[in-house]
């Protein structure tokens, strides 16, 4: 019974993380557009919350795999 719930939550968190990260990276790129050396958008601290969501989703996916 818990396997479909874990799978759904894992996929939902991953999709939210990917979409949120995309929007955040777009905002960062738009803010640094005129600069000659823009900072690395992947290592910006605003992205780490999205990386955490994606990491949690992968852990939940592994938990689902273990319980199956």
C-alpha positions as CSV (number, residue, x, y, z in Angstrom):
1,X,0.0,0.0,0.0
2,X,2.8,2.5,0.8
3,X,4.8,1.7,-2.4
4,X,2.5,3.7,-4.8
5,X,2.4,6.6,-2.3
6,X,6.2,6.7,-2.0
7,X,6.5,6.5,-5.8
8,X,4.0,9.3,-6.4
9,X,5.6,11.6,-3.8
10,X,9.1,10.9,-5.2
11,X,8.1,11.7,-8.7
12,X,6.2,14.8,-7.6
13,X,9.2,16.1,-5.6
14,X,11.5,15.4,-8.5
15,X,9.4,17.3,-11.0
16,X,8.9,20.2,-8.6
17,X,12.7,20.3,-8.0
18,X,13.5,20.3,-11.8
19,X,11.0,22.9,-12.7
20,X,11.8,25.2,-9.7
21,X,15.5,24.9,-10.5
22,X,14.9,25.8,-14.1
23,X,13.0,29.0,-13.2
24,X,15.6,29.9,-10.6
25,X,18.5,29.5,-13.0
26,X,16.6,31.6,-15.6
27,X,16.2,34.4,-12.9
28,X,19.9,34.2,-12.1
29,X,20.9,34.3,-15.8
30,X,18.6,37.3,-16.4
31,X,20.1,39.2,-13.4
32,X,23.7,38.6,-14.6
33,X,23.1,39.2,-18.3
34,X,25.3,42.3,-18.8
35,X,28.3,41.1,-16.8
36,X,31.4,39.9,-18.7
37,X,32.0,36.9,-16.4
38,X,28.7,35.7,-15.1
39,X,28.9,33.5,-12.0
40,X,28.3,29.8,-12.2
41,X,24.5,29.4,-12.1
42,X,24.7,25.8,-10.9
43,X,26.6,26.7,-7.7
44,X,24.4,29.6,-6.7
45,X,23.1,29.2,-3.2
46,X,19.5,29.8,-4.4
47,X,19.6,26.5,-6.2
48,X,20.5,24.3,-3.2
49,X,16.9,24.1,-2.0
50,X,15.9,22.6,-5.4
51,X,18.9,20.2,-5.3
52,X,17.7,19.1,-1.8
53,X,14.2,18.4,-3.1
54,X,15.6,16.3,-5.9
55,X,17.9,14.4,-3.5
56,X,15.0,13.7,-1.1
57,X,13.0,12.3,-4.1
58,X,15.9,10.0,-5.0
59,X,16.0,8.7,-1.4
60,X,12.3,8.1,-1.4
61,X,12.6,6.3,-4.7
62,X,15.3,4.0,-3.2
63,X,13.1,3.4,-0.2
64,X,10.3,2.4,-2.5
65,X,12.7,0.0,-4.2
66,X,13.8,-1.5,-1.0
67,X,10.2,-2.2,0.3
68,X,9.2,-3.8,-3.0
